Protein backbone atom coordinates (compact mmCIF):
# COMPACT_ATOMS: atom_id res chain seq x y z
CA UNK A 1 0.00 0.00 0.00
CA UNK A 2 1.14 3.53 -0.68
CA UNK A 3 1.82 5.63 2.36
CA UNK A 4 -0.38 8.67 2.71
CA UNK A 5 1.43 11.83 1.76
CA UNK A 6 2.18 14.24 4.55
CA UNK A 7 0.47 17.65 4.58
CA UNK A 8 3.86 19.28 3.95
CA UNK A 9 4.37 17.27 0.75
CA UNK A 10 0.88 18.11 -0.47
CA UNK A 11 1.51 21.77 0.30
CA UNK A 12 4.79 21.65 -1.65
CA UNK A 13 3.00 20.05 -4.61
CA UNK A 14 0.31 22.74 -4.70
CA UNK A 15 2.84 25.54 -4.35
CA UNK A 16 5.05 24.07 -7.08
CA UNK A 17 2.06 23.75 -9.43
CA UNK A 18 1.08 27.35 -8.75
CA UNK A 19 4.57 28.58 -9.59
CA UNK A 20 4.75 26.49 -12.76
CA UNK A 21 1.34 27.60 -14.06
CA UNK A 22 1.85 31.28 -13.18
CA UNK A 23 5.34 31.45 -14.68
CA UNK A 24 4.45 29.60 -17.89
CA UNK A 25 1.22 31.56 -18.52
CA UNK A 26 2.84 34.87 -17.61
CA UNK A 27 5.94 34.28 -19.71
CA UNK A 28 3.95 33.17 -22.77
CA UNK A 29 1.56 36.11 -22.54
CA UNK A 30 4.47 38.55 -22.12
CA UNK A 31 6.12 37.22 -25.28
CA UNK A 32 2.80 37.39 -27.14
CA UNK A 33 2.34 41.01 -26.02
CA UNK A 34 5.85 41.90 -27.16
CA UNK A 35 7.10 42.80 -23.67
CA UNK A 36 10.64 44.20 -23.74
CA UNK A 37 11.51 42.37 -20.51
CA UNK A 38 9.25 39.28 -20.64
CA UNK A 39 10.76 37.64 -17.56
CA UNK A 40 9.88 40.46 -15.16
CA UNK A 41 6.20 39.62 -14.48
CA UNK A 42 6.82 35.85 -14.12
CA UNK A 43 9.79 36.59 -11.84
CA UNK A 44 7.63 38.77 -9.59
CA UNK A 45 4.87 36.13 -9.58
CA UNK A 46 7.29 33.35 -8.61
CA UNK A 47 8.64 35.42 -5.72
CA UNK A 48 5.11 36.20 -4.48
CA UNK A 49 4.06 32.54 -4.69
CA UNK A 50 7.19 31.08 -3.11
CA UNK A 51 6.96 33.53 -0.23
CA UNK A 52 3.81 31.94 1.20
CA UNK A 53 1.34 29.10 0.66
CA UNK A 54 -1.52 31.54 1.02
CA UNK A 55 -2.24 34.39 -1.39
CA UNK A 56 -1.16 37.74 -0.08
CA UNK A 57 -4.12 39.74 1.24
CA UNK A 58 -5.23 42.52 -1.07
CA UNK A 59 -3.79 45.14 1.26
CA UNK A 60 -0.38 43.49 1.36
CA UNK A 61 -0.44 42.94 -2.41
CA UNK A 62 -1.16 46.61 -3.03
CA UNK A 63 1.44 47.57 -0.42
CA UNK A 64 4.14 45.39 -2.00
CA UNK A 65 3.28 46.72 -5.45
CA UNK A 66 3.44 50.30 -4.20
CA UNK A 67 6.81 49.71 -2.54
CA UNK A 68 8.23 48.27 -5.77
CA UNK A 69 6.78 51.08 -7.89
CA UNK A 70 8.01 53.78 -5.50
CA UNK A 71 11.44 52.17 -5.56
CA UNK A 72 11.35 52.16 -9.36
CA UNK A 73 10.33 55.82 -9.53
CA UNK A 74 13.03 56.75 -7.01
CA UNK A 75 15.64 54.91 -9.07
CA UNK A 76 14.45 56.69 -12.21
CA UNK A 77 14.83 60.08 -10.53
CA UNK A 78 18.23 59.07 -9.16
CA UNK A 79 19.41 57.96 -12.61
CA UNK A 80 18.12 61.08 -14.36
CA UNK A 81 19.55 63.50 -11.79
CA UNK A 82 22.83 61.83 -10.80
CA UNK A 83 23.51 59.38 -13.63
CA UNK A 84 26.37 61.51 -14.92
CA UNK A 85 27.85 62.05 -11.45
CA UNK A 86 29.29 58.67 -10.42
CA UNK A 87 30.26 59.40 -6.80
CA UNK A 88 26.85 60.49 -5.39
CA UNK A 89 25.02 58.12 -7.75
CA UNK A 90 26.89 55.04 -6.51
CA UNK A 91 26.68 56.22 -2.89
CA UNK A 92 22.87 56.42 -2.93
CA UNK A 93 22.65 53.19 -4.91
CA UNK A 94 24.89 51.50 -2.32
CA UNK A 95 22.73 52.79 0.55
CA UNK A 96 19.67 51.30 -1.17
CA UNK A 97 21.36 47.92 -1.55
CA UNK A 98 22.54 48.03 2.05
CA UNK A 99 18.99 48.65 3.30
CA UNK A 100 17.71 45.68 1.25
CA UNK A 101 20.44 43.31 2.44
CA UNK A 102 19.99 44.43 6.05
CA UNK A 103 16.25 43.74 5.79
CA UNK A 104 16.94 40.32 4.23
CA UNK A 105 19.29 39.40 7.08
CA UNK A 106 16.48 39.84 9.64
CA UNK A 107 14.25 37.32 7.89
CA UNK A 108 11.56 39.97 7.39
CA UNK A 109 10.19 41.64 4.30
CA UNK A 110 9.51 38.47 2.33
CA UNK A 111 9.83 38.53 -1.47
CA UNK A 112 9.26 42.29 -1.64
CA UNK A 113 12.82 42.96 -0.45
CA UNK A 114 14.40 40.90 -3.22
CA UNK A 115 12.09 42.47 -5.79
CA UNK A 116 13.03 45.99 -4.66
CA UNK A 117 16.65 44.88 -5.03
CA UNK A 118 15.97 43.67 -8.58
CA UNK A 119 14.24 46.96 -9.43
CA UNK A 120 17.16 48.92 -7.96
CA UNK A 121 19.49 47.00 -10.26
CA UNK A 122 17.47 47.01 -13.49
CA UNK A 123 16.30 50.63 -13.54
CA UNK A 124 19.70 52.37 -13.21
CA UNK A 125 21.42 49.97 -15.60
CA UNK A 126 18.75 50.23 -18.31
CA UNK A 127 18.47 53.96 -17.77
CA UNK A 128 22.20 54.54 -18.31
CA UNK A 129 23.11 51.87 -20.85
CA UNK A 130 20.11 52.32 -23.14
CA UNK A 131 18.65 55.81 -23.39
CA UNK A 132 15.85 54.54 -25.65
CA UNK A 133 14.49 52.46 -22.76
CA UNK A 134 14.94 55.15 -20.12
CA UNK A 135 11.47 56.62 -20.70
CA UNK A 136 9.85 53.16 -20.79
CA UNK A 137 11.25 51.81 -17.54
CA UNK A 138 8.33 52.91 -15.37
CA UNK A 139 5.74 51.35 -17.71
CA UNK A 140 7.81 48.14 -17.79
CA UNK A 141 7.81 48.05 -13.98
CA UNK A 142 4.09 48.77 -13.74
CA UNK A 143 3.33 45.96 -16.20
CA UNK A 144 5.66 43.60 -14.33
CA UNK A 145 4.20 44.31 -10.88
CA UNK A 146 0.57 44.17 -12.02
CA UNK A 147 1.04 41.00 -14.07
CA UNK A 148 2.93 39.37 -11.20
CA UNK A 149 0.10 40.12 -8.77
CA UNK A 150 -2.58 38.94 -11.23
CA UNK A 151 -0.65 35.73 -11.90
CA UNK A 152 -0.36 35.08 -8.16
CA UNK A 153 -4.11 35.35 -7.67
CA UNK A 154 -4.82 33.30 -10.80
CA UNK A 155 -2.54 30.50 -9.61
CA UNK A 156 -4.25 30.41 -6.22
CA UNK A 157 -7.66 30.33 -7.93
CA UNK A 158 -6.60 27.30 -9.99
CA UNK A 159 -4.84 25.51 -7.11
CA UNK A 160 -6.43 26.83 -3.91
CA UNK A 161 -4.96 26.07 -0.52
CA UNK A 162 -7.45 23.95 1.50
CA UNK A 163 -8.57 25.25 4.86
CA UNK A 164 -6.90 22.52 6.87
CA UNK A 165 -5.69 22.91 10.45
CA UNK A 166 -3.07 20.22 9.82
CA UNK A 167 -0.95 22.47 7.63
CA UNK A 168 0.63 25.02 9.92
CA UNK A 169 2.18 28.21 8.69
CA UNK A 170 5.94 28.30 8.85
CA UNK A 171 7.12 30.73 11.48
CA UNK A 172 9.16 33.64 10.17
CA UNK A 173 12.76 33.32 11.22
CA UNK A 174 13.32 36.72 12.79
CA UNK A 175 16.93 37.61 13.51
CA UNK A 176 18.81 40.74 14.48
CA UNK A 177 20.17 42.56 11.41
CA UNK A 178 23.59 41.32 10.27
CA UNK A 179 24.92 44.75 9.36
CA UNK A 180 28.50 43.70 8.59
CA UNK A 181 27.30 40.98 6.23
CA UNK A 182 24.85 43.44 4.63
CA UNK A 183 27.72 45.89 4.14
CA UNK A 184 29.87 43.18 2.53
CA UNK A 185 27.00 42.18 0.22
CA UNK A 186 26.53 45.82 -0.74
CA UNK A 187 30.19 46.14 -1.73
CA UNK A 188 30.00 42.91 -3.76
CA UNK A 189 26.80 43.86 -5.61
CA UNK A 190 27.84 47.46 -6.18
CA UNK A 191 31.13 46.22 -7.63
CA UNK A 192 29.26 44.08 -10.17
CA UNK A 193 27.06 47.05 -11.12
CA UNK A 194 30.12 49.26 -11.66
CA UNK A 195 31.71 46.59 -13.85
CA UNK A 196 28.57 46.41 -16.01
CA UNK A 197 28.30 50.19 -16.28
CA UNK A 198 31.90 50.52 -17.44
CA UNK A 199 31.65 47.60 -19.89
CA UNK A 200 28.59 49.11 -21.66
CA UNK A 201 27.15 45.64 -22.34
CA UNK A 202 23.37 45.56 -21.92
CA UNK A 203 23.09 41.75 -21.88
CA UNK A 204 25.79 41.39 -19.22
CA UNK A 205 24.08 44.13 -17.21
CA UNK A 206 20.79 42.23 -17.31
CA UNK A 207 22.42 38.97 -16.16
CA UNK A 208 25.38 39.56 -13.87
CA UNK A 209 24.11 41.86 -11.07
CA UNK A 210 20.80 40.00 -10.59
CA UNK A 211 22.69 36.68 -10.50
CA UNK A 212 25.07 38.13 -7.88
CA UNK A 213 22.16 39.43 -5.77
CA UNK A 214 20.36 36.09 -6.05
CA UNK A 215 23.40 34.07 -4.95
CA UNK A 216 24.14 36.38 -2.03
CA UNK A 217 20.60 35.77 -0.80
CA UNK A 218 21.08 32.00 -1.03
CA UNK A 219 24.47 31.69 0.67
CA UNK A 220 24.55 30.60 4.28
CA UNK A 221 27.14 32.17 6.52
CA UNK A 222 28.03 28.71 7.80
CA UNK A 223 28.18 27.00 4.41
CA UNK A 224 31.10 24.71 3.66
CA UNK A 225 33.08 24.93 0.47
CA UNK A 226 31.27 21.89 -0.93
CA UNK A 227 27.85 23.39 -0.18
CA UNK A 228 28.88 26.69 -1.76
CA UNK A 229 30.03 24.94 -4.92
CA UNK A 230 26.70 23.09 -4.95
CA UNK A 231 24.97 26.48 -5.02
CA UNK A 232 27.07 27.54 -7.98
CA UNK A 233 26.37 24.34 -9.92
CA UNK A 234 22.60 24.44 -9.33
CA UNK A 235 22.39 28.09 -10.39
CA UNK A 236 24.54 27.34 -13.43
CA UNK A 237 22.17 24.46 -14.18
CA UNK A 238 19.41 27.05 -14.58
CA UNK A 239 21.50 28.72 -17.30
CA UNK A 240 22.17 25.41 -19.05
CA UNK A 241 18.43 24.65 -18.99
CA UNK A 242 17.78 28.03 -20.61
CA UNK A 243 20.26 27.20 -23.38
CA UNK A 244 18.68 23.79 -23.99
CA UNK A 245 15.20 25.34 -23.88
CA UNK A 246 16.13 27.97 -26.46
CA UNK A 247 17.59 25.29 -28.74
CA UNK A 248 14.34 23.32 -28.43
CA UNK A 249 12.31 26.44 -29.15
CA UNK A 250 14.30 27.11 -32.34
CA UNK A 251 13.02 23.79 -33.72
CA UNK A 252 9.39 24.90 -33.40
CA UNK A 253 9.24 28.61 -32.57
CA UNK A 254 5.68 29.34 -31.46
CA UNK A 255 3.79 30.34 -28.34
CA UNK A 256 2.69 26.78 -27.53
CA UNK A 257 6.32 25.63 -27.51
CA UNK A 258 7.26 28.52 -25.20
CA UNK A 259 4.41 27.64 -22.83
CA UNK A 260 5.30 23.93 -22.70
CA UNK A 261 9.05 24.55 -22.30
CA UNK A 262 8.61 27.04 -19.47
CA UNK A 263 5.99 24.83 -17.82
CA UNK A 264 8.29 21.79 -17.76
CA UNK A 265 11.28 23.74 -16.43
CA UNK A 266 9.15 25.57 -13.86
CA UNK A 267 7.75 22.25 -12.64
CA UNK A 268 11.29 20.89 -12.30
CA UNK A 269 12.77 23.90 -10.49
CA UNK A 270 9.66 25.43 -8.93
CA UNK A 271 8.67 22.17 -7.29
CA UNK A 272 12.02 21.98 -5.51
CA UNK A 273 11.90 25.69 -4.69
CA UNK A 274 8.52 25.17 -2.99
CA UNK A 275 9.88 22.62 -0.50
CA UNK A 276 10.41 23.39 3.16
CA UNK A 277 14.13 22.79 3.02
CA UNK A 278 17.42 24.66 3.02
CA UNK A 279 17.82 23.89 -0.68
CA UNK A 280 14.58 25.67 -1.64
CA UNK A 281 16.21 29.07 -2.12
CA UNK A 282 18.89 27.48 -4.32
CA UNK A 283 16.33 26.13 -6.79
CA UNK A 284 14.45 29.44 -6.63
CA UNK A 285 17.72 31.06 -7.71
CA UNK A 286 18.11 28.55 -10.54
CA UNK A 287 14.57 29.39 -11.68
CA UNK A 288 15.48 33.08 -11.62
CA UNK A 289 18.56 32.40 -13.76
CA UNK A 290 16.49 30.38 -16.24
CA UNK A 291 13.80 33.05 -16.57
CA UNK A 292 16.33 35.83 -17.14
CA UNK A 293 18.40 33.98 -19.75
CA UNK A 294 15.48 32.43 -21.61
CA UNK A 295 13.67 35.75 -21.43
CA UNK A 296 16.62 37.55 -23.00
CA UNK A 297 16.69 34.96 -25.76
CA UNK A 298 13.12 35.75 -26.86
CA UNK A 299 13.13 39.43 -25.89
CA UNK A 300 12.98 42.33 -28.38
CA UNK A 301 15.40 44.16 -26.07
CA UNK A 302 17.93 45.97 -28.28
CA UNK A 303 21.13 43.97 -28.54
CA UNK A 304 19.78 40.96 -26.61
CA UNK A 305 20.07 38.69 -29.65
CA UNK A 306 23.68 39.65 -30.27
CA UNK A 307 25.02 37.49 -27.46
CA UNK A 308 25.02 33.72 -27.83
CA UNK A 309 23.67 31.53 -25.04
CA UNK A 310 27.16 30.20 -24.45
CA UNK A 311 28.30 33.76 -23.76
CA UNK A 312 25.36 34.36 -21.43
CA UNK A 313 26.13 31.22 -19.46
CA UNK A 314 29.71 32.45 -19.16
CA UNK A 315 28.26 35.67 -17.69
CA UNK A 316 26.29 33.62 -15.16
CA UNK A 317 29.33 31.51 -14.24
CA UNK A 318 31.49 34.62 -13.86
CA UNK A 319 28.83 36.28 -11.66
CA UNK A 320 28.53 33.18 -9.45
CA UNK A 321 32.29 32.78 -9.01
CA UNK A 322 32.69 36.52 -8.40
CA UNK A 323 30.00 36.54 -5.69
CA UNK A 324 31.31 33.38 -4.04
CA UNK A 325 34.93 34.53 -4.04
CA UNK A 326 34.24 37.96 -2.58
CA UNK A 327 31.77 36.58 -0.05
CA UNK A 328 34.54 34.30 1.21
CA UNK A 329 36.87 37.31 1.47
CA UNK A 330 34.54 40.02 2.80
CA UNK A 331 31.95 38.24 4.93
CA UNK A 332 32.59 38.54 8.69
CA UNK A 333 33.90 35.34 10.24
CA UNK A 334 32.02 33.40 12.91
CA UNK A 335 33.71 31.29 15.55
CA UNK A 336 31.13 28.52 15.62
CA UNK A 337 30.42 27.98 11.93
CA UNK A 338 32.34 26.51 9.05
CA UNK A 339 33.46 29.05 6.50
CA UNK A 340 32.57 29.25 2.82
CA UNK A 341 36.24 28.91 2.11
CA UNK A 342 36.54 25.75 4.23
C-alpha positions in Angstrom: 0.0 0.0 0.0 1.1 3.5 -0.7 1.8 5.6 2.4 -0.4 8.7 2.7 1.4 11.8 1.8 2.2 14.2 4.5 0.5 17.7 4.6 3.9 19.3 4.0 4.4 17.3 0.8 0.9 18.1 -0.5 1.5 21.8 0.3 4.8 21.7 -1.7 3.0 20.1 -4.6 0.3 22.7 -4.7 2.8 25.5 -4.4 5.0 24.1 -7.1 2.1 23.7 -9.4 1.1 27.4 -8.8 4.6 28.6 -9.6 4.8 26.5 -12.8 1.3 27.6 -14.1 1.9 31.3 -13.2 5.3 31.5 -14.7 4.4 29.6 -17.9 1.2 31.6 -18.5 2.8 34.9 -17.6 5.9 34.3 -19.7 4.0 33.2 -22.8 1.6 36.1 -22.5 4.5 38.5 -22.1 6.1 37.2 -25.3 2.8 37.4 -27.1 2.3 41.0 -26.0 5.9 41.9 -27.2 7.1 42.8 -23.7 10.6 44.2 -23.7 11.5 42.4 -20.5 9.2 39.3 -20.6 10.8 37.6 -17.6 9.9 40.5 -15.2 6.2 39.6 -14.5 6.8 35.9 -14.1 9.8 36.6 -11.8 7.6 38.8 -9.6 4.9 36.1 -9.6 7.3 33.4 -8.6 8.6 35.4 -5.7 5.1 36.2 -4.5 4.1 32.5 -4.7 7.2 31.1 -3.1 7.0 33.5 -0.2 3.8 31.9 1.2 1.3 29.1 0.7 -1.5 31.5 1.0 -2.2 34.4 -1.4 -1.2 37.7 -0.1 -4.1 39.7 1.2 -5.2 42.5 -1.1 -3.8 45.1 1.3 -0.4 43.5 1.4 -0.4 42.9 -2.4 -1.2 46.6 -3.0 1.4 47.6 -0.4 4.1 45.4 -2.0 3.3 46.7 -5.5 3.4 50.3 -4.2 6.8 49.7 -2.5 8.2 48.3 -5.8 6.8 51.1 -7.9 8.0 53.8 -5.5 11.4 52.2 -5.6 11.4 52.2 -9.4 10.3 55.8 -9.5 13.0 56.8 -7.0 15.6 54.9 -9.1 14.4 56.7 -12.2 14.8 60.1 -10.5 18.2 59.1 -9.2 19.4 58.0 -12.6 18.1 61.1 -14.4 19.6 63.5 -11.8 22.8 61.8 -10.8 23.5 59.4 -13.6 26.4 61.5 -14.9 27.9 62.0 -11.4 29.3 58.7 -10.4 30.3 59.4 -6.8 26.9 60.5 -5.4 25.0 58.1 -7.8 26.9 55.0 -6.5 26.7 56.2 -2.9 22.9 56.4 -2.9 22.7 53.2 -4.9 24.9 51.5 -2.3 22.7 52.8 0.5 19.7 51.3 -1.2 21.4 47.9 -1.6 22.5 48.0 2.0 19.0 48.6 3.3 17.7 45.7 1.3 20.4 43.3 2.4 20.0 44.4 6.1 16.2 43.7 5.8 16.9 40.3 4.2 19.3 39.4 7.1 16.5 39.8 9.6 14.2 37.3 7.9 11.6 40.0 7.4 10.2 41.6 4.3 9.5 38.5 2.3 9.8 38.5 -1.5 9.3 42.3 -1.6 12.8 43.0 -0.4 14.4 40.9 -3.2 12.1 42.5 -5.8 13.0 46.0 -4.7 16.7 44.9 -5.0 16.0 43.7 -8.6 14.2 47.0 -9.4 17.2 48.9 -8.0 19.5 47.0 -10.3 17.5 47.0 -13.5 16.3 50.6 -13.5 19.7 52.4 -13.2 21.4 50.0 -15.6 18.8 50.2 -18.3 18.5 54.0 -17.8 22.2 54.5 -18.3 23.1 51.9 -20.8 20.1 52.3 -23.1 18.7 55.8 -23.4 15.8 54.5 -25.6 14.5 52.5 -22.8 14.9 55.2 -20.1 11.5 56.6 -20.7 9.9 53.2 -20.8 11.3 51.8 -17.5 8.3 52.9 -15.4 5.7 51.4 -17.7 7.8 48.1 -17.8 7.8 48.1 -14.0 4.1 48.8 -13.7 3.3 46.0 -16.2 5.7 43.6 -14.3 4.2 44.3 -10.9 0.6 44.2 -12.0 1.0 41.0 -14.1 2.9 39.4 -11.2 0.1 40.1 -8.8 -2.6 38.9 -11.2 -0.7 35.7 -11.9 -0.4 35.1 -8.2 -4.1 35.3 -7.7 -4.8 33.3 -10.8 -2.5 30.5 -9.6 -4.3 30.4 -6.2 -7.7 30.3 -7.9 -6.6 27.3 -10.0 -4.8 25.5 -7.1 -6.4 26.8 -3.9 -5.0 26.1 -0.5 -7.5 23.9 1.5 -8.6 25.3 4.9 -6.9 22.5 6.9 -5.7 22.9 10.5 -3.1 20.2 9.8 -0.9 22.5 7.6 0.6 25.0 9.9 2.2 28.2 8.7 5.9 28.3 8.8 7.1 30.7 11.5 9.2 33.6 10.2 12.8 33.3 11.2 13.3 36.7 12.8 16.9 37.6 13.5 18.8 40.7 14.5 20.2 42.6 11.4 23.6 41.3 10.3 24.9 44.7 9.4 28.5 43.7 8.6 27.3 41.0 6.2 24.8 43.4 4.6 27.7 45.9 4.1 29.9 43.2 2.5 27.0 42.2 0.2 26.5 45.8 -0.7 30.2 46.1 -1.7 30.0 42.9 -3.8 26.8 43.9 -5.6 27.8 47.5 -6.2 31.1 46.2 -7.6 29.3 44.1 -10.2 27.1 47.0 -11.1 30.1 49.3 -11.7 31.7 46.6 -13.9 28.6 46.4 -16.0 28.3 50.2 -16.3 31.9 50.5 -17.4 31.7 47.6 -19.9 28.6 49.1 -21.7 27.2 45.6 -22.3 23.4 45.6 -21.9 23.1 41.8 -21.9 25.8 41.4 -19.2 24.1 44.1 -17.2 20.8 42.2 -17.3 22.4 39.0 -16.2 25.4 39.6 -13.9 24.1 41.9 -11.1 20.8 40.0 -10.6 22.7 36.7 -10.5 25.1 38.1 -7.9 22.2 39.4 -5.8 20.4 36.1 -6.0 23.4 34.1 -5.0 24.1 36.4 -2.0 20.6 35.8 -0.8 21.1 32.0 -1.0 24.5 31.7 0.7 24.5 30.6 4.3 27.1 32.2 6.5 28.0 28.7 7.8 28.2 27.0 4.4 31.1 24.7 3.7 33.1 24.9 0.5 31.3 21.9 -0.9 27.8 23.4 -0.2 28.9 26.7 -1.8 30.0 24.9 -4.9 26.7 23.1 -5.0 25.0 26.5 -5.0 27.1 27.5 -8.0 26.4 24.3 -9.9 22.6 24.4 -9.3 22.4 28.1 -10.4 24.5 27.3 -13.4 22.2 24.5 -14.2 19.4 27.1 -14.6 21.5 28.7 -17.3 22.2 25.4 -19.0 18.4 24.6 -19.0 17.8 28.0 -20.6 20.3 27.2 -23.4 18.7 23.8 -24.0 15.2 25.3 -23.9 16.1 28.0 -26.5 17.6 25.3 -28.7 14.3 23.3 -28.4 12.3 26.4 -29.1 14.3 27.1 -32.3 13.0 23.8 -33.7 9.4 24.9 -33.4 9.2 28.6 -32.6 5.7 29.3 -31.5 3.8 30.3 -28.3 2.7 26.8 -27.5 6.3 25.6 -27.5 7.3 28.5 -25.2 4.4 27.6 -22.8 5.3 23.9 -22.7 9.0 24.5 -22.3 8.6 27.0 -19.5 6.0 24.8 -17.8 8.3 21.8 -17.8 11.3 23.7 -16.4 9.2 25.6 -13.9 7.8 22.2 -12.6 11.3 20.9 -12.3 12.8 23.9 -10.5 9.7 25.4 -8.9 8.7 22.2 -7.3 12.0 22.0 -5.5 11.9 25.7 -4.7 8.5 25.2 -3.0 9.9 22.6 -0.5 10.4 23.4 3.2 14.1 22.8 3.0 17.4 24.7 3.0 17.8 23.9 -0.7 14.6 25.7 -1.6 16.2 29.1 -2.1 18.9 27.5 -4.3 16.3 26.1 -6.8 14.5 29.4 -6.6 17.7 31.1 -7.7 18.1 28.6 -10.5 14.6 29.4 -11.7 15.5 33.1 -11.6 18.6 32.4 -13.8 16.5 30.4 -16.2 13.8 33.1 -16.6 16.3 35.8 -17.1 18.4 34.0 -19.7 15.5 32.4 -21.6 13.7 35.8 -21.4 16.6 37.6 -23.0 16.7 35.0 -25.8 13.1 35.7 -26.9 13.1 39.4 -25.9 13.0 42.3 -28.4 15.4 44.2 -26.1 17.9 46.0 -28.3 21.1 44.0 -28.5 19.8 41.0 -26.6 20.1 38.7 -29.7 23.7 39.7 -30.3 25.0 37.5 -27.5 25.0 33.7 -27.8 23.7 31.5 -25.0 27.2 30.2 -24.4 28.3 33.8 -23.8 25.4 34.4 -21.4 26.1 31.2 -19.5 29.7 32.5 -19.2 28.3 35.7 -17.7 26.3 33.6 -15.2 29.3 31.5 -14.2 31.5 34.6 -13.9 28.8 36.3 -11.7 28.5 33.2 -9.4 32.3 32.8 -9.0 32.7 36.5 -8.4 30.0 36.5 -5.7 31.3 33.4 -4.0 34.9 34.5 -4.0 34.2 38.0 -2.6 31.8 36.6 0.0 34.5 34.3 1.2 36.9 37.3 1.5 34.5 40.0 2.8 32.0 38.2 4.9 32.6 38.5 8.7 33.9 35.3 10.2 32.0 33.4 12.9 33.7 31.3 15.5 31.1 28.5 15.6 30.4 28.0 11.9 32.3 26.5 9.0 33.5 29.0 6.5 32.6 29.3 2.8 36.2 28.9 2.1 36.5 25.8 4.2 
